[in-house]
Amino acid sequence: MKSHLLINNKKIYYSDIGKGITIVLLHGYLESSETWKDFSIELSKKYRVISFDIPGHGDSEIISEFHTMEVLSDVILKSLRKLKVDKCFMIGHSMGGFLTLMIHELYPELLSGFCLFQSHPFADSEASKKKRLREIDFVKEGKKDLIATFNIPNAFANDNYELFKPEIGSAVKIALQTSKEGIIANVHAMISRPDLSESLAKSNIPFLYIAGKKDNYIDFNTVVSKINIPENSELHVLENSGHMGFIEEKTESAKIISKFILNRLTS
Protein backbone atom coordinates (compact mmCIF):
# COMPACT_ATOMS: atom_id res chain seq x y z
CA MET A 1 0.00 0.00 0.00
CA LYS A 2 1.33 3.44 -0.94
CA SER A 3 1.75 6.35 1.41
CA HIS A 4 2.80 9.88 0.58
CA LEU A 5 5.03 12.64 1.86
CA LEU A 6 4.71 16.37 1.30
CA ILE A 7 7.96 17.61 -0.21
CA ASN A 8 8.17 21.22 -1.39
CA ASN A 9 4.35 21.27 -1.19
CA LYS A 10 4.14 18.36 -3.62
CA LYS A 11 2.80 14.87 -2.87
CA ILE A 12 5.48 12.21 -3.29
CA TYR A 13 4.20 8.63 -3.13
CA TYR A 14 6.16 5.61 -1.97
CA SER A 15 5.86 2.13 -0.51
CA ASP A 16 7.87 0.94 2.50
CA ILE A 17 7.95 -2.78 3.37
CA GLY A 18 10.20 -5.19 5.27
CA LYS A 19 12.92 -4.72 7.86
CA GLY A 20 16.71 -4.65 7.86
CA ILE A 21 19.25 -2.81 5.72
CA THR A 22 17.39 -0.18 3.69
CA ILE A 23 17.17 -0.66 -0.07
CA VAL A 24 15.77 2.22 -2.13
CA LEU A 25 14.33 1.43 -5.56
CA LEU A 26 14.08 4.12 -8.25
CA HIS A 27 12.10 3.07 -11.32
CA GLY A 28 12.58 3.86 -14.98
CA TYR A 29 10.83 6.00 -17.59
CA LEU A 30 7.09 5.27 -17.97
CA GLU A 31 7.24 3.13 -14.84
CA SER A 32 6.25 3.59 -11.18
CA SER A 33 6.87 1.96 -7.82
CA GLU A 34 4.25 -0.59 -8.91
CA THR A 35 6.69 -1.82 -11.55
CA TRP A 36 8.91 -3.07 -8.71
CA LYS A 37 6.03 -4.71 -6.78
CA ASP A 38 6.95 -8.40 -7.06
CA PHE A 39 10.67 -7.64 -6.83
CA SER A 40 10.09 -5.48 -3.74
CA ILE A 41 8.24 -8.31 -2.05
CA GLU A 42 11.09 -10.69 -2.85
CA LEU A 43 13.72 -8.32 -1.42
CA SER A 44 11.59 -7.45 1.62
CA LYS A 45 12.08 -10.98 2.95
CA LYS A 46 15.54 -9.79 4.08
CA TYR A 47 15.53 -6.00 3.83
CA ARG A 48 13.57 -2.83 4.31
CA VAL A 49 12.54 -1.82 0.79
CA ILE A 50 11.42 1.72 -0.07
CA SER A 51 10.25 2.33 -3.63
CA PHE A 52 9.30 5.80 -4.83
CA ASP A 53 7.07 7.12 -7.56
CA ILE A 54 9.55 9.56 -9.10
CA PRO A 55 7.88 13.01 -9.43
CA GLY A 56 5.75 13.09 -12.55
CA HIS A 57 5.37 9.30 -12.69
CA GLY A 58 3.02 7.04 -10.79
CA ASP A 59 0.98 9.06 -8.32
CA SER A 60 3.68 11.61 -7.45
CA GLU A 61 3.08 15.17 -8.55
CA ILE A 62 5.39 16.98 -10.93
CA ILE A 63 7.74 19.53 -9.36
CA SER A 64 7.82 21.89 -12.33
CA GLU A 65 7.19 21.94 -16.06
CA PHE A 66 10.77 20.79 -16.75
CA HIS A 67 12.59 18.54 -14.32
CA THR A 68 16.33 18.13 -13.87
CA MET A 69 18.13 15.23 -12.22
CA GLU A 70 19.39 17.70 -9.62
CA VAL A 71 15.83 18.71 -8.65
CA LEU A 72 14.69 15.08 -8.53
CA SER A 73 17.71 14.19 -6.38
CA ASP A 74 16.75 16.87 -3.87
CA VAL A 75 13.22 15.42 -3.66
CA ILE A 76 14.51 11.91 -3.01
CA LEU A 77 16.98 13.16 -0.40
CA LYS A 78 14.30 15.13 1.47
CA SER A 79 11.92 12.17 1.26
CA LEU A 80 14.47 9.80 2.75
CA ARG A 81 15.30 12.24 5.52
CA LYS A 82 11.59 12.36 6.43
CA LEU A 83 11.59 8.57 6.48
CA LYS A 84 14.57 8.64 8.91
CA VAL A 85 16.94 7.05 6.39
CA ASP A 86 20.55 8.17 6.83
CA LYS A 87 22.14 5.45 4.68
CA CYS A 88 20.75 3.16 2.02
CA PHE A 89 21.66 0.82 -0.80
CA MET A 90 20.12 2.52 -3.84
CA ILE A 91 19.07 0.66 -6.98
CA GLY A 92 18.16 2.65 -10.08
CA HIS A 93 16.59 1.09 -13.15
CA SER A 94 17.11 2.85 -16.49
CA MET A 95 16.01 6.49 -15.88
CA GLY A 96 16.16 5.68 -12.16
CA GLY A 97 19.81 4.80 -12.72
CA PHE A 98 20.45 8.29 -14.11
CA LEU A 99 18.86 9.67 -10.95
CA THR A 100 20.88 7.33 -8.73
CA LEU A 101 24.10 8.56 -10.35
CA MET A 102 23.12 12.17 -9.72
CA ILE A 103 22.42 11.35 -6.07
CA HIS A 104 25.82 9.67 -5.94
CA GLU A 105 27.34 12.86 -7.37
CA LEU A 106 25.55 15.28 -5.04
CA TYR A 107 24.90 13.29 -1.86
CA PRO A 108 27.39 10.39 -1.69
CA GLU A 109 27.07 10.31 2.11
CA LEU A 110 23.54 8.94 1.64
CA LEU A 111 24.77 5.77 -0.06
CA SER A 112 26.20 2.69 1.62
CA GLY A 113 26.28 1.26 -1.90
CA PHE A 114 24.48 1.69 -5.20
CA CYS A 115 23.41 -0.27 -8.25
CA LEU A 116 22.74 0.60 -11.87
CA PHE A 117 20.16 -1.91 -13.04
CA GLN A 118 20.19 -1.85 -16.84
CA SER A 119 21.23 1.78 -16.99
CA HIS A 120 24.45 3.66 -17.83
CA PRO A 121 26.41 6.79 -16.80
CA PHE A 122 26.64 8.55 -20.17
CA ALA A 123 24.84 11.68 -21.30
CA ASP A 124 22.41 11.48 -24.19
CA SER A 125 23.91 11.50 -27.66
CA GLU A 126 22.53 14.05 -30.11
CA ALA A 127 20.57 11.25 -31.78
CA SER A 128 19.07 10.22 -28.43
CA LYS A 129 18.11 13.82 -27.65
CA LYS A 130 16.32 14.12 -30.99
CA LYS A 131 14.45 10.89 -30.32
CA ARG A 132 13.35 12.12 -26.90
CA LEU A 133 12.21 15.45 -28.36
CA ARG A 134 10.12 13.53 -30.89
CA GLU A 135 8.50 11.68 -27.99
CA ILE A 136 7.61 15.02 -26.41
CA ASP A 137 6.01 16.07 -29.71
CA PHE A 138 4.04 12.80 -29.75
CA VAL A 139 2.76 13.48 -26.25
CA LYS A 140 1.75 17.04 -27.13
CA GLU A 141 -0.08 15.69 -30.19
CA GLY A 142 -2.10 13.32 -28.00
CA LYS A 143 -0.20 10.20 -29.09
CA LYS A 144 1.05 9.13 -25.66
CA ASP A 145 -0.53 5.71 -26.10
CA LEU A 146 1.71 4.97 -29.10
CA ILE A 147 4.82 5.53 -26.98
CA ALA A 148 3.58 3.25 -24.19
CA THR A 149 2.48 0.43 -26.46
CA PHE A 150 5.80 0.44 -28.33
CA ASN A 151 8.36 1.22 -25.63
CA ILE A 152 7.18 -1.22 -22.98
CA PRO A 153 7.04 -4.48 -24.98
CA ASN A 154 10.39 -3.55 -26.51
CA ALA A 155 11.86 -3.37 -23.01
CA PHE A 156 11.60 -7.15 -22.73
CA ALA A 157 13.91 -9.51 -24.59
CA ASN A 158 12.44 -10.41 -27.97
CA ASP A 159 12.14 -14.09 -27.08
CA ASN A 160 10.44 -13.28 -23.76
CA TYR A 161 7.32 -11.63 -25.23
CA GLU A 162 5.07 -14.69 -24.92
CA LEU A 163 6.47 -15.84 -21.58
CA PHE A 164 5.86 -12.45 -19.93
CA LYS A 165 2.71 -11.37 -21.74
CA PRO A 166 0.76 -10.67 -18.48
CA GLU A 167 3.68 -8.67 -17.04
CA ILE A 168 4.00 -6.70 -20.28
CA GLY A 169 0.29 -5.93 -20.12
CA SER A 170 0.63 -4.64 -16.54
CA ALA A 171 3.64 -2.54 -17.47
CA VAL A 172 1.83 -1.02 -20.45
CA LYS A 173 -1.09 -0.12 -18.16
CA ILE A 174 1.28 1.72 -15.80
CA ALA A 175 2.82 3.58 -18.74
CA LEU A 176 -0.59 4.60 -20.08
CA GLN A 177 -1.50 6.06 -16.70
CA THR A 178 1.55 8.35 -16.69
CA SER A 179 0.45 11.94 -17.18
CA LYS A 180 1.57 13.80 -20.28
CA GLU A 181 2.96 16.56 -18.03
CA GLY A 182 4.99 13.99 -16.09
CA ILE A 183 6.35 12.43 -19.26
CA ILE A 184 7.44 15.80 -20.65
CA ALA A 185 9.02 16.93 -17.37
CA ASN A 186 11.07 13.76 -16.99
CA VAL A 187 12.09 13.50 -20.62
CA HIS A 188 13.62 16.95 -20.18
CA ALA A 189 15.47 15.66 -17.10
CA MET A 190 16.98 12.86 -19.17
CA ILE A 191 17.93 15.16 -22.04
CA SER A 192 19.67 17.66 -19.77
CA ARG A 193 21.54 15.21 -17.55
CA PRO A 194 25.34 15.40 -17.57
CA ASP A 195 27.82 12.65 -18.35
CA LEU A 196 28.74 11.06 -15.02
CA SER A 197 30.99 8.29 -16.31
CA GLU A 198 34.16 9.78 -14.78
CA SER A 199 32.42 10.34 -11.46
CA LEU A 200 31.37 6.70 -11.45
CA ALA A 201 34.85 5.47 -12.39
CA LYS A 202 36.39 7.37 -9.45
CA SER A 203 33.81 6.26 -6.88
CA ASN A 204 34.95 4.46 -3.74
CA ILE A 205 31.40 3.46 -2.73
CA PRO A 206 30.50 -0.22 -3.31
CA PHE A 207 28.94 -0.41 -6.77
CA LEU A 208 26.92 -3.12 -8.50
CA TYR A 209 26.21 -3.08 -12.23
CA ILE A 210 23.55 -5.41 -13.63
CA ALA A 211 23.21 -5.66 -17.41
CA GLY A 212 20.86 -7.56 -19.68
CA LYS A 213 22.47 -9.58 -22.46
CA LYS A 214 19.39 -9.13 -24.67
CA ASP A 215 18.62 -5.49 -23.82
CA ASN A 216 17.04 -3.65 -26.75
CA TYR A 217 17.73 -0.20 -25.23
CA ILE A 218 21.21 -0.52 -23.73
CA ASP A 219 23.22 -2.63 -26.14
CA PHE A 220 25.45 -5.00 -24.25
CA ASN A 221 28.30 -4.96 -26.77
CA THR A 222 28.44 -1.23 -27.60
CA VAL A 223 27.39 0.45 -24.33
CA VAL A 224 28.20 -1.83 -21.42
CA SER A 225 31.71 -2.48 -22.73
CA LYS A 226 32.47 1.28 -22.60
CA ILE A 227 31.62 1.69 -18.91
CA ASN A 228 34.70 2.10 -16.73
CA ILE A 229 33.48 0.63 -13.47
CA PRO A 230 35.29 1.53 -10.23
CA GLU A 231 37.60 -0.78 -8.29
CA ASN A 232 35.11 -1.60 -5.52
CA SER A 233 32.45 -2.99 -7.85
CA GLU A 234 30.88 -6.02 -9.46
CA LEU A 235 29.42 -6.59 -12.93
CA HIS A 236 26.71 -9.20 -13.43
CA VAL A 237 25.11 -10.10 -16.74
CA LEU A 238 21.59 -11.53 -16.94
CA GLU A 239 21.87 -13.87 -19.91
CA ASN A 240 18.13 -14.20 -20.57
CA SER A 241 16.97 -10.64 -19.91
CA GLY A 242 16.20 -7.59 -21.97
CA HIS A 243 15.76 -4.25 -20.20
CA MET A 244 13.54 -5.61 -17.38
CA GLY A 245 15.77 -8.10 -15.61
CA PHE A 246 14.09 -7.71 -12.23
CA ILE A 247 10.98 -9.18 -13.92
CA GLU A 248 12.56 -11.43 -16.56
CA GLU A 249 15.03 -12.98 -14.09
CA LYS A 250 13.58 -11.93 -10.75
CA THR A 251 15.02 -14.70 -8.58
CA GLU A 252 18.50 -14.45 -10.05
CA SER A 253 18.49 -10.65 -9.74
CA ALA A 254 17.46 -10.82 -6.07
CA LYS A 255 20.23 -13.35 -5.39
CA ILE A 256 22.83 -11.10 -7.02
CA ILE A 257 21.75 -8.12 -4.92
CA SER A 258 21.57 -10.09 -1.67
CA LYS A 259 25.00 -11.60 -2.20
CA PHE A 260 26.47 -8.18 -3.02
CA ILE A 261 25.02 -6.64 0.13
CA LEU A 262 26.25 -9.57 2.24
CA ASN A 263 29.79 -9.45 0.81
CA ARG A 264 30.28 -5.72 0.34
CA LEU A 265 28.08 -3.95 2.89
CA THR A 266 28.03 -6.23 5.93
CA SER A 267 31.48 -7.84 5.94
N, C-alpha and C positions, 0 to 999 in steps of 0.2 A: 504494500500500500504506500502511495506517495504522500509525502508531507511537503510543506514549502517554507521557505525563509523569505524575509523581506530584506533585500539588498539594494541599496540606493533607490528605495521606494519601488522596486520591481519584485514581482513574485518569482522566486527561483525554486523549482520543484526537484525533489530528490527522493531516493529510497535508501534506507539504512537498515541492514539486516546482519545477523551474526555477531560473534564476539571474537576478540583476539587482535592480532596485528591489523591495522586499518589498511584496506585496499580501496583506492578511489578509481572508479571507472569513468572515463570520458568517451562518449560515443562519437561516431562519425557523421558525416554529412547526410542529411535526410533520415537520420536515425533519432532515437531517444533513449532514455534509460530503459524503456521497455525492450529495446533490442537486446540488452544484456540479461534479460530476466532469467532464463534457464542457466546461463553461465554464472550469474550472481548467486543463485541458489546453490549451485555446485561449490563455489568458492566459500560461501557462508558456512559450510560445514566445519571450516577451520578458522575462518577469519571474519572480522567485521568488514562488510562490503558496503560502501557508499557509492551510489551511481547517480549522477546529475543529469537533468535535462539541460543541456547547454542553452543559454539565452537565445531565444528565437526558434528553438526546436522543442519538440515535446510540448509540455504545458508551460514552460518558462517563458516569461515575457521578453521581448526584445529590449535592449538597453538604449539603442539609438538607431537611426535609419541605416547607418553603416557601422558595422562592428570592426574592431581590430583585435588581434590576438592579445595585445596588451590589456585592453579593456576587459576581455573575457577572463584573462588570468586574474585580474583584480577581483572579479566577481567570485571566482572559484576560491581564491584565497580568503576573502571575507566570509564566504559560506562555510568553509572549513573551520575558521576561527570560531564562528557561532556554534558549530557542532563540537567544539572543544578538541579539535584535531591539531596537534602540534607537529606531528610527523606522519607520513603515510607512504605507502608504495603505490605509485600512480601508474595506471595503465591507460594509454590513449590509443584508440582505434582510428586510423585514417585521419580525418580532420581533428579528432580528439588527440591524435599524436602530435599534430602541429601545435595544439594548445598545450599539451604536456611539455613540449620542448620550450615553449615560451615561459611556462612556469619554472622550468629548470633554469632558464636564463635569468629570470627576474627574482625568483624566490627559492633558490636551491636549498635553503635551510628547511624548507617544508618537506623535502623528499628524503626518505630513508633509502629509496631506490626508485627506479622508473622503468617503464617498458613502452616501446613503440610496437604496437600490434598491427602489422600490415600498414605501416606508415613510412615516412622518410623525413630527413632533415632539410631537404633542399627547397629553395624558393620556386615558385612557379616559373616555368619557361614562358617565353612570349606566346608560344602556341597554346599552352595551357591557359594562360590569361585570356586569350581570345575565345577559347572554348567556354570558359566560365562566363565571360561577358555575353556570349550567345545564350547561355542558360538563363541569365538575367532577362534578356530580351524575350525568351520564351515565356518566362513567368509573367512578365508585364503584359504579354499578349494573351494571357489566359490559358497557356499551354503547359501548366505545371504538371498535369497528369502524364503528359508524354515523357517528361524527365523521369518521373517516379517509375513508370512502367518499363522504361529502358534501363535506367541506371541500376536498379535493385537486382533484377535477375542477372545482369551482367557482373554483379559483384560476387556471384557464386561461380565455382569452377564449371566449365562447360559441361563436363560429364557428371555434374552433381545436380543438374536441373530437376530431373525426375525424382531423385532420392529425397531432395529437400523442397519439394513443391509446396507443402503446407507452410514451411518456414519462410519461403520466398513470398507466399501470399500474405503472411503476417507482416513481413518487412515492407512490402509494397503499401499495405494499409497504413503503416506508421508514416511512410514517406508522403502519402497523399494527404495526411492530416497536418503536415507541416505548413504553416502559414506562408503566403507569398512574401510577406514582409520579413519573416524569419529567414527564408531562403536567401533573399537579396542581401540582408545584413551580413549573413555568415559567408556567403560567396565573396563579398568584399573583404572580409577578414582573411580568407584564404589567398585572395589575389595580392593583398598588401603585405603578407607576412614576409619576414626577412629569411635569408639563408642562415640556418643555424648549424650547418654541418661542422664548422670548426669548433663551435662551442661544445657540440656533442663529443667530438674527438678528444677534446681536452678535459672532459669531465672526470672527476674522481669519485662520483657517486655510482654505486652498483647499477648496472644497466643491462636490461634484457631486450633483445631484438627478436621478434617472431615474424617470420616471412611465410608467405604462401607460394608454393612452387608453381601453382596454376593461376596465380593472380592476374586478372585481366586489366587491372588498373595500375599496379606497381609491378612492372616486369622484373622477374627475378634475375634475369641475366644482365639487363642493361641498367637497372636502378640499384638493386641490392648490392651488386658487386662494387659499386662506387662509394658505398658508405664506409667511412673510416671510423670503425667503432672503437671506443676507448679501451684501455687496458683492463679495467675491472668490469668486464662485460661477458655476455654469452649471446651467441647467435643460434637460433633454432629454426629449422625449416619444416613446415607442415607439408608433407609430400602430396597429400590429397586434397588440399584446400585452395580455394581462390582467394577472394578478399575478405571472407567471413569465417576465418578459421575457428573462432570461438563458438560457431554454430556447426560448421562442417566437420571439425575435429574437436569437439567440446571436451571430451575426457582427456585426450592427449594434451590439449592446451592447458587445462587445469593442472595436470601433473607437472608440466614444464614450469608453470608459475610457482606451484607449491615447492618444488625442488629448489628452484632459484631462491625463494625466500628462506628456506631452511638452510641452504648452504652459504648464502651471501649476507643475509640480514640477521640471522640468529646465532651464527657460529662465533 
